[in-house]
Amino acid sequence: MKPLRSAEGADLAARPQPLGLIENPAAWWRRLCPVTPQLMLCGDLHENRRKAAVQMSQWVDAGVTHILDVRGEYTDRPLVAELAPKVVYHWVGVHDHGGQQDPEWFDAGVMLAGEAMSDPAARLVVHCHMGINRGPSMALAVLLAQGWDCITALDAIRAARPIAAIIYAADAVAWWHRRQRTARSAAAADQTRVQAWFDAQGINPTTVARLVRAVE
């Protein structure tokens, strides 16, 4: 399955977008963004250890009990064990290659998320590097597994984290329909709805990443 793309030639500045995304997308990079009372999105811990320690302290103060890190390029397991040993760290890494994400990746991440959130007191943060594609796409799969409608889930993710491009949404929706063994017509209808949502949003993930990287 091909990744979802924005409308041909669309640019973030050309369509109405959340104010934070237009003016300062980098400000969202490492901001905790609650999607539900138990599920949050963020970018990764800072590469500077002192700043990472401050960030980890903020996560703990916000009630984070579990981390699901979906970056294929790096792991923070030793760092989290040192800074916040009571926080449960899981790593299910993939690369942000822009192609199709394997169903097994969604299986692994959703299973771990479900186990974490089976405790009503748990709060899970899902993150990749910038919190643009992989983390939000995994969060979408988690919400689908919780019974959310795909468009309601996409709206909730974008409302919580305006820089979320979620380009692996089509893969998450396909994974969910295969897992549920739904009729092909229902799966196709949801994919059509998701593509229409992307076209209406005018999301250009390349532009978002470029603006965030400007402050790296």
C-alpha positions in Angstrom: 0.0 0.0 0.0 1.3 3.4 -0.9 1.7 6.0 1.9 -1.0 8.7 2.0 0.1 12.0 0.4 -1.3 15.5 0.7 -3.1 17.1 -2.2 -0.8 17.8 -5.2 1.3 20.9 -4.6 -0.3 21.6 -1.2 1.7 23.5 1.3 1.1 24.1 5.0 1.0 27.8 4.6 -1.7 27.6 1.8 -4.4 26.1 4.0 -5.9 26.9 7.4 -3.8 25.2 10.1 -3.6 25.3 13.9 -1.8 28.5 15.0 1.0 26.6 16.7 1.8 24.8 13.5 1.9 27.9 11.3 3.9 30.1 13.6 6.3 27.8 15.5 6.1 24.0 14.6 9.3 23.4 16.5 7.7 24.3 19.7 5.6 21.2 19.5 8.6 18.8 19.0 9.1 17.8 22.6 5.8 19.0 24.0 3.7 16.3 25.7 0.3 16.2 23.9 -2.5 14.3 25.6 -4.8 12.5 23.1 -6.8 10.7 25.8 -6.5 10.6 29.6 -4.1 7.6 29.2 -2.4 8.2 25.8 0.0 11.0 25.0 2.2 11.9 22.1 5.6 13.6 22.0 8.9 13.8 20.3 12.0 12.1 21.7 14.1 12.9 24.8 16.6 15.6 24.1 20.1 14.4 23.0 21.6 16.7 25.6 21.6 14.7 28.9 20.8 17.7 31.1 17.9 18.7 29.0 16.7 15.1 28.7 16.7 14.9 32.5 14.5 18.0 32.7 12.2 16.6 30.1 12.0 13.2 31.8 11.2 15.0 35.1 8.3 16.8 33.3 7.0 13.5 31.9 7.0 12.0 35.4 5.3 15.0 36.8 2.7 14.7 34.1 2.0 11.1 35.3 3.8 9.2 32.6 4.2 5.5 33.7 5.1 3.9 30.4 7.0 4.9 27.3 6.6 3.3 23.8 9.5 4.4 21.7 9.0 3.6 18.0 12.3 4.9 16.6 14.3 2.4 14.6 17.4 4.6 14.8 17.9 4.9 18.5 16.9 3.6 21.9 16.7 5.5 25.2 16.4 2.3 27.4 19.7 3.0 29.4 18.8 6.7 29.8 15.3 6.1 31.0 16.5 3.4 33.4 18.9 5.9 34.9 16.7 9.0 35.0 13.3 7.4 35.8 13.7 3.7 36.8 10.0 3.4 37.8 8.9 4.3 34.2 8.4 1.2 32.1 10.2 1.6 28.7 9.3 -0.3 25.6 11.0 -0.1 22.2 9.3 -1.1 19.0 11.6 0.6 16.4 11.0 1.3 12.7 12.4 3.8 10.3 10.5 6.8 8.9 11.1 5.6 5.3 7.8 6.9 3.8 6.9 3.5 2.5 4.6 0.8 4.0 4.9 -0.1 7.7 4.6 -3.8 8.4 1.5 -5.1 10.2 3.8 -6.8 12.7 5.0 -3.4 13.9 1.4 -2.4 14.7 0.8 -5.7 16.4 3.8 -5.3 18.7 3.1 -1.7 19.6 -0.6 -2.1 20.1 -0.1 -5.2 22.3 2.4 -3.3 24.5 0.1 -0.2 24.7 -2.9 -2.4 25.6 -1.0 -4.1 28.4 0.2 -0.8 29.8 -3.2 0.9 29.6 -5.0 -2.1 31.2 -4.1 -0.3 34.4 -6.5 2.7 34.6 -3.8 4.6 36.5 -1.3 4.2 33.7 -0.3 6.9 31.3 1.5 6.0 28.1 3.6 8.4 26.0 4.2 7.2 22.4 7.0 8.9 20.6 9.3 8.7 17.6 11.9 11.4 16.8 9.8 14.5 16.1 6.4 13.1 16.8 5.2 13.7 13.2 4.7 10.3 11.5 5.6 7.1 13.3 4.5 7.9 16.9 1.1 9.4 15.7 0.6 6.5 13.3 1.1 4.0 16.2 -1.2 6.1 18.4 -3.9 5.8 15.6 -3.5 2.0 15.7 -3.9 2.0 19.5 -7.1 4.1 19.2 -8.5 1.8 16.5 -7.9 -1.2 18.7 -9.8 0.6 21.4 -12.8 0.9 19.1 -12.4 4.4 17.8 -13.6 5.4 14.3 -10.6 6.2 12.1 -11.6 9.8 11.3 -12.5 10.5 14.9 -9.1 9.2 15.9 -7.3 11.2 13.3 -9.1 14.4 14.4 -8.2 13.7 18.0 -4.5 13.2 17.2 -4.3 16.4 15.1 -6.2 18.4 17.7 -3.8 17.2 20.4 -0.6 17.5 18.3 -0.9 19.9 15.3 2.4 18.8 13.7 1.2 15.2 13.4 1.3 14.2 9.7 0.5 10.6 10.4 1.5 9.4 6.9 1.3 5.8 7.9 -2.4 6.1 8.7 -3.4 4.0 5.7 -1.2 1.2 6.9 -2.7 1.4 10.4 -6.3 1.3 9.0 -5.4 -1.6 6.7 -3.8 -3.4 9.6 -6.9 -3.0 11.8 -9.3 -4.2 9.1 -7.1 -7.3 8.4 -7.0 -8.0 12.2 -10.7 -7.7 12.5 -11.3 -9.6 9.2 -13.8 -7.1 8.1 -15.4 -7.1 4.6 -13.3 -5.7 1.8 -16.0 -3.1 1.1 -15.8 -1.7 4.7 -12.0 -1.6 4.6 -12.1 0.2 1.2 -14.7 2.7 2.5 -12.5 3.6 5.4 -9.4 4.1 3.2 -11.5 6.4 1.0 -12.6 8.4 4.1 -9.0 8.6 5.4 -7.7 9.8 2.0 -10.4 12.4 1.9 -9.4 13.5 5.4 -5.8 13.9 4.3 -6.8 15.9 1.2 -8.9 18.2 3.3 -6.0 18.7 5.8 -3.5 19.6 3.2 -0.7 18.0 5.2 2.8 18.2 3.8 5.0 16.1 6.2 8.2 17.2 4.4 7.4 20.8 5.1 6.7 20.1 8.8 9.9 18.2 9.3 11.9 20.9 7.6 10.5 23.6 9.8 11.1 21.5 13.0 14.7 20.6 11.9 15.5 24.2 11.5 16.0 24.4 15.3 17.9 21.1 15.6 
